[in-house]
Amino acid sequence: MSDVLKAGVVGAGIFGGYHANKYAALPGVTLTAVFDPHVERSEALGGPLDAETFTDLDAFLAAVDVVTVASPAHTHAEVALAALRAGRHVYVEKPLATAMDKADALVTAAAASGVVLACGHQERIVFKAMGLFDAPERPLRLEAARRGPWSPRATDVTCVLDLMIHDIDLALQLAGGEPLTVEAEGRITHGPFADEVRAEVLFADGMTAVFDTSRIADERRRAMRLVYPSGEVEVDFLSRTFRNTTGFALDADFAKSATGKDPLGASVAAFLAAVRGEAARPAVTGEEAARALDLALAVEHATGL
C-alpha cells in the first residue's frame, strides 16, 4: 500500500457525494474511483473530482485501497463483502447490513482478510465531542425522537434501519447492560416498509430507552433526552445545542470544534487512521454496527409489520 491511500466510493447518490468530497479534501488520501451501475451518475460525481468512473465492481476494487459503500441499504452487505474478500478496507454507511447473517459475514470476512471494517454511525462523533461518553453516571432513561417529512430516499428499508438505528447505536453505547425486552408498534403508509415506529427497550442495567421515529411527520425533529440520577441532558441535534442540569463537565461549544463541525469528516478520518495503523480502531467498528443492527431488527420484529 502506498503512502497516499487510493479511495473509492460505491454509490453516486447524495451520501456517496458526501464521502467522495471528504476523500478529495483529506490529507494522505486521494479519491481515485467511483462505482455506480448508472454510468451518468458515476460521471457526474467522479468527473469534477478527477476520479475514474466504473460500472464493473471487480475493476473498481482493483483500483483502490479503501472503499466507502454508500449505495442503497439493501446492497450494503453484498458490495462490502466483495470488497473485504478482495482485501480492501471498508467503511459502510449505516446500516451495516439488513440481516444478521450478512452482518456477521462482513465481520468474519474483515477478520479473515486483516482489514478494517467501519460503519457510519456519525452521531457517535457528536456525543464524543460533547463529552457524554465520559459522564460519570449511566442514564436511567433515554428518550429519542428522530422525525421528518416524507422523502423517497432510503425507502428500501424501514424507518428503523434508516433513522432509528442512529439512536439505537447511541443507546447501546450509553447503557451499562444488554437489551432485555423490546416492545414496538408502527405503521406503513407508503409501503412496503414501516414509515413510523415507536419502541421501548429495557436494558439489563435498568435503563429504559424510548425511540420515536417517523419519516412521515409534519416537521423535522432530531432530539434526545437523557435522565441521570443527578439531572438531565437534552440534546437538539438540529441546532447542535444541549441543556444540562447535571454536574457533568460537558462541552457547550462542541459544535465549534473540528469534529463537532464535521462529524462525517471526523468519522472518515478515524477510519483512515485505523487503516494506516495510527489508531487502534475506527470510530464505529463492524462488531458495534452489527450489535446496533441486531437490536434494530428486534424492534422491527416487535412491530409485527
TORROVO-506450 format. One record per residue (C-alpha): residue in three letters; residue number from 1; x, y, z. Coordinates in Angstrom, 3 decimals. Layout:
! residues N
+-----+-----+----------+----------+----------+
!   r !   k !       c1 !       c2 !       c3 !
+-----+-----+----------+----------+----------+
! ALA ! NUM !        X !        Y !        Z !
...
+-----+-----+----------+----------+----------+
//
This chain:
! residues 305
+-----+-----+----------+----------+----------+
!   r !   k !       c1 !       c2 !       c3 !
+-----+-----+----------+----------+----------+
! MET !   1 !    0.000 !    0.000 !    0.000 !
! SER !   2 !    1.376 !    3.408 !   -0.954 !
! ASP !   3 !    1.774 !    6.325 !    1.453 !
! VAL !   4 !   -1.194 !    8.016 !   -0.213 !
! LEU !   5 !   -4.261 !    5.821 !    0.059 !
! LYS !   6 !   -6.391 !    5.364 !   -3.042 !
! ALA !   7 !  -10.067 !    5.711 !   -2.108 !
! GLY !   8 !  -13.171 !    4.642 !   -3.949 !
! VAL !   9 !  -16.855 !    5.303 !   -3.349 !
! VAL !  10 !  -19.649 !    2.891 !   -4.227 !
! GLY !  11 !  -22.889 !    4.748 !   -4.892 !
! ALA !  12 !  -23.010 !    8.121 !   -6.622 !
! GLY !  13 !  -26.029 !    9.461 !   -4.750 !
! ILE !  14 !  -26.204 !   12.117 !   -2.038 !
! PHE !  15 !  -24.194 !   10.223 !    0.592 !
! GLY !  16 !  -21.745 !    8.940 !   -1.980 !
! GLY !  17 !  -21.121 !   12.562 !   -2.889 !
! TYR !  18 !  -20.500 !   13.477 !    0.747 !
! HIS !  19 !  -17.893 !   10.725 !    1.095 !
! ALA !  20 !  -16.266 !   11.452 !   -2.248 !
! ASN !  21 !  -15.736 !   15.065 !   -1.262 !
! LYS !  22 !  -14.241 !   14.058 !    2.106 !
! TYR !  23 !  -11.708 !   11.800 !    0.400 !
! ALA !  24 !  -10.922 !   14.552 !   -2.091 !
! ALA !  25 !  -10.228 !   17.021 !    0.738 !
! LEU !  26 !   -8.458 !   14.944 !    3.418 !
! PRO !  27 !   -4.641 !   14.646 !    3.502 !
! GLY !  28 !   -2.910 !   11.347 !    2.762 !
! VAL !  29 !   -5.712 !   10.031 !    0.562 !
! THR !  30 !   -6.898 !   10.648 !   -2.965 !
! LEU !  31 !  -10.296 !    9.943 !   -4.466 !
! THR !  32 !   -9.390 !    7.535 !   -7.256 !
! ALA !  33 !  -12.616 !    5.852 !   -8.293 !
! VAL !  34 !  -16.407 !    5.992 !   -8.202 !
! PHE !  35 !  -18.619 !    2.971 !   -8.875 !
! ASP !  36 !  -22.289 !    3.116 !   -9.764 !
! PRO !  37 !  -24.252 !    0.916 !  -12.196 !
! HIS !  38 !  -25.721 !    4.141 !  -13.622 !
! VAL !  39 !  -22.812 !    5.500 !  -15.653 !
! GLU !  40 !  -24.214 !    9.010 !  -15.848 !
! ARG !  41 !  -24.293 !    9.239 !  -12.048 !
! SER !  42 !  -20.724 !    7.983 !  -11.748 !
! GLU !  43 !  -19.504 !   10.522 !  -14.264 !
! ALA !  44 !  -21.444 !   13.371 !  -12.674 !
! LEU !  45 !  -19.787 !   12.677 !   -9.311 !
! GLY !  46 !  -16.354 !   11.459 !  -10.351 !
! GLY !  47 !  -15.688 !   13.796 !  -13.261 !
! PRO !  48 !  -15.403 !   17.092 !  -11.355 !
! LEU !  49 !  -13.206 !   15.362 !   -8.732 !
! ASP !  50 !  -10.858 !   13.784 !  -11.309 !
! ALA !  51 !  -11.858 !   10.273 !  -10.262 !
! GLU !  52 !  -12.131 !    7.391 !  -12.698 !
! THR !  53 !  -15.659 !    6.024 !  -13.039 !
! PHE !  54 !  -16.573 !    2.345 !  -13.117 !
! THR !  55 !  -19.615 !    0.188 !  -13.775 !
! ASP !  56 !  -17.693 !   -3.066 !  -13.149 !
! LEU !  57 !  -17.184 !   -3.783 !   -9.442 !
! ASP !  58 !  -14.118 !   -6.013 !   -9.808 !
! ALA !  59 !  -12.312 !   -3.411 !  -11.914 !
! PHE !  60 !  -13.266 !   -0.737 !   -9.391 !
! LEU !  61 !  -11.901 !   -2.755 !   -6.460 !
! ALA !  62 !   -8.621 !   -3.355 !   -8.292 !
! ALA !  63 !   -8.096 !    0.413 !   -8.479 !
! VAL !  64 !   -8.458 !    1.278 !   -4.774 !
! ASP !  65 !   -7.110 !    0.609 !   -1.276 !
! VAL !  66 !  -10.116 !    1.767 !    0.759 !
! VAL !  67 !  -13.816 !    1.759 !   -0.073 !
! THR !  68 !  -16.875 !    3.595 !    1.172 !
! VAL !  69 !  -20.143 !    1.765 !    0.495 !
! ALA !  70 !  -22.857 !    4.405 !    0.138 !
! SER !  71 !  -25.197 !    2.545 !   -2.178 !
! PRO !  72 !  -28.827 !    1.701 !   -1.209 !
! ALA !  73 !  -29.023 !   -0.121 !    2.123 !
! HIS !  74 !  -30.161 !   -3.442 !    0.705 !
! THR !  75 !  -26.925 !   -3.628 !   -1.341 !
! HIS !  76 !  -24.515 !   -2.809 !    1.505 !
! ALA !  77 !  -23.669 !   -6.356 !    2.527 !
! GLU !  78 !  -23.111 !   -7.752 !   -0.969 !
! VAL !  79 !  -20.840 !   -4.909 !   -2.071 !
! ALA !  80 !  -18.944 !   -4.700 !    1.221 !
! LEU !  81 !  -18.371 !   -8.464 !    1.284 !
! ALA !  82 !  -16.843 !   -8.369 !   -2.205 !
! ALA !  83 !  -14.548 !   -5.521 !   -1.146 !
! LEU !  84 !  -13.470 !   -7.231 !    2.084 !
! ARG !  85 !  -12.735 !  -10.500 !    0.306 !
! ALA !  86 !  -10.619 !   -8.516 !   -2.168 !
! GLY !  87 !   -8.576 !   -7.264 !    0.802 !
! ARG !  88 !   -9.918 !   -3.727 !    0.777 !
! HIS !  89 !  -10.591 !   -1.692 !    3.902 !
! VAL !  90 !  -14.293 !   -0.821 !    4.017 !
! TYR !  91 !  -16.418 !    1.945 !    5.506 !
! VAL !  92 !  -20.139 !    1.131 !    5.215 !
! GLU !  93 !  -22.806 !    3.758 !    5.617 !
! LYS !  94 !  -25.459 !    2.655 !    8.105 !
! PRO !  95 !  -26.990 !    0.157 !    8.324 !
! LEU !  96 !  -24.104 !   -2.272 !    8.094 !
! ALA !  97 !  -26.477 !   -4.799 !    6.502 !
! THR !  98 !  -30.169 !   -5.654 !    6.521 !
! ALA !  99 !  -29.899 !   -9.117 !    8.115 !
! MET ! 100 !  -27.741 !  -10.504 !   10.907 !
! ASP ! 101 !  -26.270 !  -13.374 !    8.902 !
! LYS ! 102 !  -25.000 !  -10.832 !    6.381 !
! ALA ! 103 !  -23.593 !   -8.552 !    9.084 !
! ASP ! 104 !  -21.825 !  -11.495 !   10.714 !
! ALA ! 105 !  -20.377 !  -12.473 !    7.328 !
! LEU ! 106 !  -18.886 !   -8.987 !    6.965 !
! VAL ! 107 !  -17.272 !   -9.080 !   10.408 !
! THR ! 108 !  -15.868 !  -12.545 !    9.690 !
! ALA ! 109 !  -14.542 !  -11.521 !    6.274 !
! ALA ! 110 !  -12.815 !   -8.423 !    7.678 !
! ALA ! 111 !  -11.078 !  -10.509 !   10.339 !
! ALA ! 112 !  -10.041 !  -13.147 !    7.804 !
! SER ! 113 !   -8.560 !  -10.530 !    5.454 !
! GLY ! 114 !   -6.954 !   -8.494 !    8.244 !
! VAL ! 115 !   -8.610 !   -5.275 !    7.095 !
! VAL ! 116 !  -10.604 !   -2.512 !    8.776 !
! LEU ! 117 !  -14.408 !   -2.599 !    8.737 !
! ALA ! 118 !  -16.092 !    0.624 !    9.877 !
! CYS ! 119 !  -19.652 !    1.922 !    9.863 !
! GLY ! 120 !  -21.143 !    5.405 !    9.603 !
! HIS ! 121 !  -22.971 !    5.984 !   12.875 !
! GLN ! 122 !  -21.831 !    9.596 !   12.990 !
! GLU ! 123 !  -23.898 !   10.719 !   15.976 !
! ARG ! 124 !  -21.183 !    8.905 !   17.977 !
! ILE ! 125 !  -18.798 !   11.665 !   16.912 !
! VAL ! 126 !  -21.242 !   14.302 !   18.204 !
! PHE ! 127 !  -21.637 !   12.646 !   21.622 !
! LYS ! 128 !  -17.895 !   12.196 !   21.964 !
! ALA ! 129 !  -17.340 !   15.882 !   21.160 !
! MET ! 130 !  -19.903 !   16.816 !   23.822 !
! GLY ! 131 !  -18.214 !   14.611 !   26.398 !
! LEU ! 132 !  -21.270 !   12.452 !   27.097 !
! PHE ! 133 !  -19.383 !    9.170 !   26.818 !
! ASP ! 134 !  -17.186 !   10.320 !   29.698 !
! ALA ! 135 !  -20.110 !   11.065 !   32.027 !
! PRO ! 136 !  -19.614 !    9.507 !   35.490 !
! GLU ! 137 !  -23.178 !    8.143 !   35.604 !
! ARG ! 138 !  -25.278 !    5.821 !   33.462 !
! PRO ! 139 !  -28.625 !    7.193 !   32.282 !
! LEU ! 140 !  -31.797 !    5.843 !   33.849 !
! ARG ! 141 !  -33.930 !    6.755 !   30.858 !
! LEU ! 142 !  -33.331 !    7.742 !   27.248 !
! GLU ! 143 !  -35.987 !    9.325 !   25.039 !
! ALA ! 144 !  -35.076 !    9.788 !   21.383 !
! ALA ! 145 !  -37.096 !   11.494 !   18.653 !
! ARG ! 146 !  -35.953 !   11.318 !   15.036 !
! ARG ! 147 !  -38.764 !   12.531 !   12.817 !
! GLY ! 148 !  -39.135 !   14.210 !    9.444 !
! PRO ! 149 !  -41.376 !   14.647 !    6.407 !
! TRP ! 150 !  -41.689 !   12.010 !    3.714 !
! SER ! 151 !  -38.856 !   11.561 !    1.245 !
! PRO ! 152 !  -38.353 !    8.776 !   -1.303 !
! ARG ! 153 !  -34.739 !    8.428 !   -0.119 !
! ALA ! 154 !  -33.823 !    5.170 !    1.658 !
! THR ! 155 !  -37.256 !    3.611 !    1.241 !
! ASP ! 156 !  -35.678 !    0.221 !    0.522 !
! VAL ! 157 !  -35.641 !   -0.323 !    4.307 !
! THR ! 158 !  -37.873 !    0.544 !    7.267 !
! CYS ! 159 !  -37.573 !    3.820 !    9.157 !
! VAL ! 160 !  -35.916 !    1.741 !   11.881 !
! LEU ! 161 !  -32.927 !    0.872 !    9.693 !
! ASP ! 162 !  -32.957 !    4.274 !    8.009 !
! LEU ! 163 !  -33.342 !    6.568 !   11.035 !
! MET ! 164 !  -33.869 !    4.907 !   14.409 !
! ILE ! 165 !  -30.656 !    2.906 !   14.187 !
! HIS ! 166 !  -28.667 !    6.096 !   14.904 !
! ASP ! 167 !  -30.337 !    6.410 !   18.317 !
! ILE ! 168 !  -30.166 !    2.661 !   18.923 !
! ASP ! 169 !  -26.394 !    2.814 !   18.475 !
! LEU ! 170 !  -26.137 !    5.687 !   20.971 !
! ALA ! 171 !  -28.340 !    3.855 !   23.485 !
! LEU ! 172 !  -26.138 !    0.771 !   23.265 !
! GLN ! 173 !  -23.060 !    2.896 !   23.976 !
! LEU ! 174 !  -24.685 !    4.654 !   26.940 !
! ALA ! 175 !  -26.348 !    1.642 !   28.579 !
! GLY ! 176 !  -24.472 !   -0.490 !   31.058 !
! GLY ! 177 !  -26.135 !   -3.733 !   30.067 !
! GLU ! 178 !  -27.615 !   -5.708 !   27.220 !
! PRO ! 179 !  -31.202 !   -5.199 !   25.974 !
! LEU ! 180 !  -33.654 !   -7.468 !   27.795 !
! THR ! 181 !  -37.083 !   -6.679 !   26.365 !
! VAL ! 182 !  -38.338 !   -4.884 !   23.260 !
! GLU ! 183 !  -41.840 !   -3.583 !   22.640 !
! ALA ! 184 !  -42.802 !   -1.687 !   19.493 !
! GLU ! 185 !  -45.642 !   -0.549 !   17.286 !
! GLY ! 186 !  -45.607 !    1.054 !   13.882 !
! ARG ! 187 !  -47.462 !    1.816 !   10.708 !
! ILE ! 188 !  -46.942 !    1.655 !    6.974 !
! THR ! 189 !  -48.249 !    4.458 !    4.793 !
! HIS ! 190 !  -46.217 !    4.323 !    1.597 !
! GLY ! 191 !  -45.299 !    0.628 !    1.737 !
! PRO ! 192 !  -43.938 !   -1.935 !    1.821 !
! PHE ! 193 !  -41.864 !   -0.968 !    4.892 !
! ALA ! 194 !  -42.713 !    0.741 !    8.173 !
! ASP ! 195 !  -42.624 !    4.530 !    7.933 !
! GLU ! 196 !  -43.280 !    5.284 !   11.611 !
! VAL ! 197 !  -42.255 !    3.236 !   14.654 !
! ARG ! 198 !  -42.291 !    3.805 !   18.409 !
! ALA ! 199 !  -40.323 !    1.362 !   20.529 !
! GLU ! 200 !  -39.410 !    0.837 !   24.171 !
! VAL ! 201 !  -36.357 !   -1.176 !   25.199 !
! LEU ! 202 !  -35.424 !   -2.236 !   28.725 !
! PHE ! 203 !  -31.716 !   -2.830 !   29.372 !
! ALA ! 204 !  -30.142 !   -5.137 !   31.961 !
! ASP ! 205 !  -28.809 !   -2.205 !   33.994 !
! GLY ! 206 !  -32.343 !   -0.838 !   34.371 !
! MET ! 207 !  -32.160 !    1.868 !   31.701 !
! THR ! 208 !  -35.294 !    2.315 !   29.640 !
! ALA ! 209 !  -34.945 !    3.664 !   26.103 !
! VAL ! 210 !  -37.888 !    5.040 !   24.150 !
! PHE ! 211 !  -37.446 !    5.602 !   20.415 !
! ASP ! 212 !  -39.909 !    7.670 !   18.367 !
! THR ! 213 !  -39.085 !    7.589 !   14.663 !
! SER ! 214 !  -41.020 !    8.776 !   11.640 !
! ARG ! 215 !  -40.397 !    9.671 !    8.013 !
! ILE ! 216 !  -43.970 !   10.883 !    7.544 !
! ALA ! 217 !  -44.012 !   13.610 !   10.207 !
! ASP ! 218 !  -45.135 !   17.184 !    9.574 !
! GLU ! 219 !  -41.882 !   18.683 !   10.850 !
! ARG ! 220 !  -38.258 !   17.701 !   11.295 !
! ARG ! 221 !  -37.110 !   16.840 !   14.800 !
! ARG ! 222 !  -33.868 !   15.258 !   15.990 !
! ALA ! 223 !  -33.620 !   15.250 !   19.774 !
! MET ! 224 !  -32.673 !   13.129 !   22.760 !
! ARG ! 225 !  -33.457 !   13.450 !   26.478 !
! LEU ! 226 !  -31.218 !   11.621 !   28.923 !
! VAL ! 227 !  -32.311 !   11.277 !   32.550 !
! TYR ! 228 !  -29.493 !   10.626 !   35.035 !
! PRO ! 229 !  -29.596 !   10.239 !   38.835 !
! SER ! 230 !  -28.191 !   13.769 !   39.153 !
! GLY ! 231 !  -30.205 !   15.544 !   36.446 !
! GLU ! 232 !  -30.994 !   15.639 !   32.749 !
! VAL ! 233 !  -29.306 !   16.343 !   29.436 !
! GLU ! 234 !  -31.481 !   17.367 !   26.481 !
! VAL ! 235 !  -29.779 !   17.370 !   23.099 !
! ASP ! 236 !  -31.063 !   19.096 !   19.949 !
! PHE ! 237 !  -29.195 !   17.526 !   17.037 !
! LEU ! 238 !  -30.547 !   20.081 !   14.568 !
! SER ! 239 !  -29.359 !   23.197 !   16.398 !
! ARG ! 240 !  -26.293 !   21.402 !   17.842 !
! THR ! 241 !  -27.130 !   22.592 !   21.349 !
! PHE ! 242 !  -27.974 !   20.959 !   24.668 !
! ARG ! 243 !  -29.426 !   21.731 !   28.084 !
! ASN ! 244 !  -27.606 !   20.213 !   31.044 !
! THR ! 245 !  -28.907 !   20.121 !   34.644 !
! THR ! 246 !  -26.360 !   17.523 !   35.808 !
! GLY ! 247 !  -22.938 !   18.324 !   37.193 !
! PHE ! 248 !  -21.218 !   16.760 !   34.175 !
! ALA ! 249 !  -18.494 !   18.851 !   32.564 !
! LEU ! 250 !  -19.918 !   18.782 !   29.042 !
! ASP ! 251 !  -18.535 !   20.996 !   26.283 !
! ALA ! 252 !  -21.135 !   23.649 !   25.452 !
! ASP ! 253 !  -19.016 !   24.731 !   22.473 !
! PHE ! 254 !  -18.693 !   21.239 !   20.991 !
! ALA ! 255 !  -20.333 !   22.356 !   17.738 !
! LYS ! 256 !  -17.447 !   24.783 !   17.171 !
! SER ! 257 !  -14.793 !   22.082 !   17.472 !
! ALA ! 258 !  -13.329 !   20.430 !   14.362 !
! THR ! 259 !  -15.170 !   17.171 !   14.994 !
! GLY ! 260 !  -18.384 !   18.908 !   16.049 !
! LYS ! 261 !  -18.436 !   20.952 !   12.865 !
! ASP ! 262 !  -17.814 !   17.961 !   10.612 !
! PRO ! 263 !  -18.794 !   14.597 !   12.146 !
! LEU ! 264 !  -18.615 !   12.814 !    8.796 !
! GLY ! 265 !  -15.142 !   14.146 !    8.106 !
! ALA ! 266 !  -14.040 !   13.078 !   11.594 !
! SER ! 267 !  -15.519 !    9.623 !   11.087 !
! VAL ! 268 !  -13.803 !    9.148 !    7.720 !
! ALA ! 269 !  -10.515 !   10.467 !    9.141 !
! ALA ! 270 !  -10.769 !    7.976 !   12.039 !
! PHE ! 271 !  -11.336 !    5.166 !    9.522 !
! LEU ! 272 !   -8.239 !    6.184 !    7.554 !
! ALA ! 273 !   -6.177 !    6.448 !   10.757 !
! ALA ! 274 !   -7.161 !    2.874 !   11.628 !
! VAL ! 275 !   -6.237 !    1.735 !    8.108 !
! ARG ! 276 !   -2.784 !    3.341 !    8.441 !
! GLY ! 277 !   -2.258 !    1.822 !   11.893 !
! GLU ! 278 !   -2.262 !    5.244 !   13.535 !
! ALA ! 279 !   -5.342 !    4.323 !   15.610 !
! ALA ! 280 !   -6.374 !    1.038 !   17.174 !
! ARG ! 281 !   -9.869 !    1.190 !   15.682 !
! PRO ! 282 !  -12.276 !    3.322 !   13.659 !
! ALA ! 283 !  -14.955 !    5.450 !   15.331 !
! VAL ! 284 !  -17.513 !    2.644 !   14.934 !
! THR ! 285 !  -16.378 !   -0.939 !   14.363 !
! GLY ! 286 !  -18.135 !   -3.587 !   12.329 !
! GLU ! 287 !  -18.900 !   -5.515 !   15.518 !
! GLU ! 288 !  -20.568 !   -2.464 !   17.084 !
! ALA ! 289 !  -22.580 !   -1.796 !   13.918 !
! ALA ! 290 !  -23.729 !   -5.417 !   13.914 !
! ARG ! 291 !  -24.864 !   -5.034 !   17.534 !
! ALA ! 292 !  -26.933 !   -1.971 !   16.607 !
! LEU ! 293 !  -28.420 !   -3.870 !   13.672 !
! ASP ! 294 !  -29.364 !   -6.779 !   15.931 !
! LEU ! 295 !  -31.419 !   -4.524 !   18.206 !
! ALA ! 296 !  -32.917 !   -2.646 !   15.242 !
! LEU ! 297 !  -34.109 !   -5.923 !   13.756 !
! ALA ! 298 !  -35.597 !   -6.896 !   17.125 !
! VAL ! 299 !  -37.562 !   -3.620 !   17.062 !
! GLU ! 300 !  -38.761 !   -4.361 !   13.537 !
! HIS ! 301 !  -39.871 !   -7.832 !   14.614 !
! ALA ! 302 !  -41.693 !   -6.468 !   17.661 !
! THR ! 303 !  -43.886 !   -4.221 !   15.481 !
! GLY ! 304 !  -45.403 !   -7.290 !   13.820 !
! LEU ! 305 !  -45.456 !   -5.479 !   10.479 !
+-----+-----+----------+----------+----------+
//
